Amino acid sequence: MIERVLRAVTVAVVGLLLAGCGADTVAVSAGEAPHHAVAPSSAPSGSPPGASPEGCPLPQSGFDCDFQRRFAAAQAYAAGRPGTVGIVVRDRQTGAVWRNDHAGDMTWTASTIKLAMVVDLLRRDRERTIRLSAHDREQMTSMLHRSDDDAATALWTKYGGSDHTAFNRSFPRYGMTSLQPQRGYSKVFPYWGFQKCTADDLDRLINYVLGELPAADRGFVLDQMRQVAPNQQWGVWGAGAAAHPGNKDGWSEEDGGWVMNTVGFVGPGERYTLAIMNNLAGRGGYDEGRQTDTEIARVIFEGRF
């Protein structure tokens, strides 16, 4: 019952914020694509000509008014959810970025780091410092498709080097400059399962994938992210089928409670990226975190495509 009430409140907030968009929906940045959520270009009845400051709540973001209202609604929703939620949205066409006040929080990566592992293995194979076998590639596919932990551990053991640091030395190349390995319960250190980073790190990682990977490698990664198994069809997936989303999710129950993370892309040409890290901090579990991430993606992107 509580969850249904919260969802009803969220829908009401979104409706109020999206209402009366009028002339405010004109894109702030050149090249902004048209979308189905835009209201007619005339001002609402009774409104003065031009945009009011209240109509576009986050003009500094560089996004159009409709997106600004969606961000404000997503932030209001996140504020009422268990724990803390870091969010970063990027428009790869205009360069506009919106991040909320928890985007820089250090949070357990859970399985989102598997995306960085795949990127690193592809780079090293391309540079001929390693030679990936057919079985290695099958394990990489399993990591992306269904977030296979055993495959991640096998590849970490095989390609982590004698001191297990090979992956961590490379991760900053892909934008994960805040990532830090953590002491945990594994026999080796560092280990893929005990790492922390920020939503900003995941934002830079997915944009490295989309902007820097060679075409063949990028195609492999994107195909896998668009066809994830049901256990990963949440988070960015909540943007809806029309957005053609792709994502890598991560979830784990740590000593401090559950973390539920998602990173991926939506829209034609993978125009927009979204990174969310939800640290429930013992105030909720898997179901609450999954709902939080999915609803944020829905609020921000549903109806834009």
TORBATOR-764335 format. One line per 2 residues: number of its first residue (from 0); their letters; for each residue z, x, y of C-alpha. Coordinates in steps of 0.02 Angstrom, whole numbers, plus 50000, padded with zeros to 5 digits. Layout:
<pts>
NUM) a) Z,X,Y  ...
</pts>
This chain:
<pts>
0) mi) 50000,50000,50000  50044,50140,50122
2) er) 49877,50225,50091  49783,50061,50121
4) vl) 49876,50035,50285  49838,50213,50342
6) ra) 49655,50191,50301  49650,50028,50398
8) vt) 49729,50115,50548  49603,50256,50535
10) va) 49457,50135,50530  49526,50046,50682
12) vv) 49546,50211,50776  49369,50264,50733
14) gl) 49301,50095,50789  49389,50106,50956
16) ll) 49332,50284,50986  49153,50250,50940
18) ag) 49142,50090,51040  49054,50092,51208
20) cg) 48968,50259,51180  48829,50210,51300
22) ad) 48755,50348,51405  48892,50465,51346
24) tv) 48799,50491,51182  48669,50603,51263
26) av) 48682,50774,51179  48776,50907,51275
28) sa) 48672,51046,51198  48483,51054,51198
30) ge) 48402,51013,51033  48535,50889,50973
32) ap) 48454,50780,50841  48452,50590,50859
34) hh) 48567,50495,50743  48600,50317,50688
36) av) 48774,50308,50765  48709,50320,50944
38) ap) 48727,50163,51049  48591,50105,51170
40) ss) 48572,50218,51320  48632,50088,51446
42) ap) 48816,50087,51497  48929,49953,51420
44) sg) 48952,49794,51520  49083,49816,51654
46) sp) 49078,50007,51645  49031,50113,51796
48) pg) 48871,50215,51784  48889,50386,51704
50) as) 49012,50455,51578  49198,50443,51605
52) pe) 49311,50590,51559  49401,50476,51436
54) gc) 49237,50431,51352  49203,50608,51292
56) pl) 49372,50678,51241  49319,50856,51192
58) pq) 49178,50910,51309  49222,51094,51287
60) sg) 49167,51082,51105  48983,51073,51154
62) fd) 48952,50924,51039  48884,50756,51094
64) cd) 49002,50616,51142  48992,50527,50976
66) fq) 49045,50684,50883  49185,50714,51008
68) rr) 49256,50543,50972  49241,50573,50787
70) fa) 49335,50738,50804  49472,50651,50902
72) aa) 49484,50517,50767  49489,50647,50629
74) qa) 49626,50742,50720  49727,50583,50744
76) ya) 49709,50542,50560  49757,50719,50506
78) ag) 49913,50714,50615  49978,50567,50513
80) rp) 49943,50646,50344  50059,50754,50237
82) gt) 50072,50937,50285  49953,51027,50402
84) vg) 49763,51019,50408  49649,51154,50478
86) iv) 49473,51094,50522  49317,51185,50584
88) vr) 49148,51101,50617  48994,51201,50667
90) dr) 48820,51148,50725  48708,51287,50663
92) qt) 48565,51230,50775  48655,51231,50943
94) ga) 48797,51350,50901  48929,51222,50951
96) vw) 49096,51241,50861  49248,51128,50857
98) rn) 49409,51189,50778  49577,51103,50781
100) dh) 49745,51182,50815  49777,51226,50631
102) ag) 49610,51313,50601  49694,51483,50609
104) dm) 49839,51443,50490  49851,51560,50341
106) tw) 49837,51451,50185  49815,51483,49999
108) ta) 49629,51493,49965  49640,51415,49791
110) st) 49465,51411,49717  49366,51419,49879
112) ik) 49372,51608,49858  49256,51589,49708
114) la) 49114,51559,49832  49149,51729,49911
116) mv) 49154,51808,49738  48981,51740,49697
118) vd) 48913,51803,49863  48983,51976,49829
120) ll) 48916,51985,49651  48742,51934,49709
122) rr) 48744,52067,49846  48800,52205,49729
124) dr) 48670,52157,49599  48535,52154,49734
126) er) 48589,52328,49793  48591,52387,49611
128) ti) 48772,52444,49614  48801,52324,49468
130) rl) 48684,52237,49346  48728,52056,49315
132) sa) 48698,51995,49138  48637,51822,49090
134) hd) 48815,51782,49036  48883,51840,49205
136) re) 48764,51722,49292  48818,51580,49179
138) qm) 48998,51614,49228  48950,51616,49412
140) ts) 48868,51447,49389  49025,51381,49305
142) ml) 49131,51443,49451  49025,51349,49577
144) hr) 48987,51194,49473  49158,51151,49400
146) sd) 49270,51284,49477  49299,51372,49310
148) dd) 49457,51479,49322  49425,51575,49161
150) aa) 49252,51625,49223  49326,51686,49387
152) ta) 49457,51790,49297  49327,51866,49180
154) lw) 49214,51917,49325  49362,51981,49427
156) tk) 49416,52089,49280  49241,52153,49244
158) yg) 49186,52190,49423  49350,52215,49517
160) gs) 49357,52402,49486  49494,52505,49407
162) dh) 49612,52463,49551  49555,52279,49560
164) ta) 49512,52297,49746  49321,52295,49741
166) fn) 49306,52112,49790  49437,52119,49926
168) rs) 49356,52271,50006  49195,52170,50024
170) fp) 49260,52000,50078  49268,52043,50265
172) ry) 49078,52072,50260  49057,51886,50233
174) gm) 49169,51834,50377  49335,51825,50285
176) ts) 49418,51943,50406  49590,51862,50400
178) lq) 49599,51850,50210  49749,51936,50132
180) pq) 49793,51958,49947  49966,51897,49899
182) rg) 50089,51951,49767  50095,51819,49632
184) ys) 50120,51797,49446  49964,51887,49386
186) kv) 49970,52052,49294  49850,52131,49418
188) fp) 49850,52145,49607  49750,52094,49700
190) yw) 49693,51943,49601  49575,51802,49650
192) gf) 49707,51669,49618  49832,51736,49744
194) qk) 49748,51752,49913  49770,51672,50083
196) ct) 49646,51643,50223  49610,51520,50365
198) ad) 49488,51378,50394  49403,51495,50518
200) dl) 49374,51618,50374  49295,51482,50267
202) dr) 49187,51429,50414  49122,51607,50433
204) li) 49095,51621,50245  48987,51465,50229
206) ny) 48887,51516,50381  48858,51687,50304
208) vl) 48792,51599,50149  48674,51491,50252
210) ge) 48620,51622,50378  48627,51791,50293
212) lp) 48595,51775,50107  48417,51815,50051
214) aa) 48318,51659,50009  48329,51672,49819
216) dr) 48517,51699,49819  48543,51564,49950
218) gf) 48440,51442,49849  48545,51473,49694
220) vl) 48710,51448,49787  48653,51292,49882
222) dq) 48583,51211,49725  48750,51233,49637
224) mr) 48850,51169,49786  48742,51012,49795
226) qv) 48766,50975,49610  48951,51002,49584
228) ap) 49043,50919,49441  49149,50763,49472
230) nq) 49307,50869,49492  49232,50935,49656
232) qw) 49152,50777,49723  49276,50755,49865
234) gv) 49311,50841,50030  49145,50880,50115
236) wg) 49069,50764,49984  49147,50621,50083
238) ag) 49010,50639,50215  48908,50527,50101
240) aa) 48747,50541,50000  48637,50520,50155
242) ah) 48709,50684,50222  48650,50781,50067
244) pg) 48815,50875,50059  48857,51031,49963
246) nk) 49032,51098,49941  49154,51215,49855
248) dg) 49327,51144,49838  49492,51228,49798
250) ws) 49655,51149,49742  49817,51221,49675
252) ee) 50002,51188,49664  50089,51338,49739
254) dg) 50275,51376,49754  50272,51293,49925
256) gw) 50177,51140,49866  49997,51085,49844
258) vm) 49849,51150,49943  49684,51054,49948
260) nt) 49536,51143,50028  49350,51109,50048
262) vg) 49205,51201,50127  49021,51158,50135
264) fv) 48872,51090,50230  48790,50924,50276
266) gp) 48633,50861,50361  48448,50907,50363
268) ge) 48425,51093,50344  48612,51112,50314
270) ry) 48632,51094,50502  48819,51062,50504
272) tl) 48959,51152,50413  49135,51092,50381
274) ai) 49289,51189,50325  49456,51104,50290
276) mn) 49618,51182,50227  49759,51059,50191
278) nl) 49930,51136,50158  50034,50989,50099
280) ag) 50194,51095,50107  50283,50994,49975
282) rg) 50259,50830,50068  50118,50765,49959
284) gy) 50014,50807,49807  49838,50818,49738
286) de) 49793,50637,49771  49853,50638,49952
288) gr) 49764,50801,49990  49602,50746,49909
290) qt) 49605,50586,50011  49643,50680,50172
292) dt) 49498,50800,50155  49374,50666,50101
294) ei) 49422,50545,50239  49405,50680,50373
296) ar) 49228,50718,50313  49187,50532,50313
298) vi) 49255,50503,50488  49159,50651,50559
300) fe) 48990,50626,50474  48967,50452,50401
302) gr) 48823,50363,50489  48756,50519,50575
304) f) 48608,50536,50457
</pts>
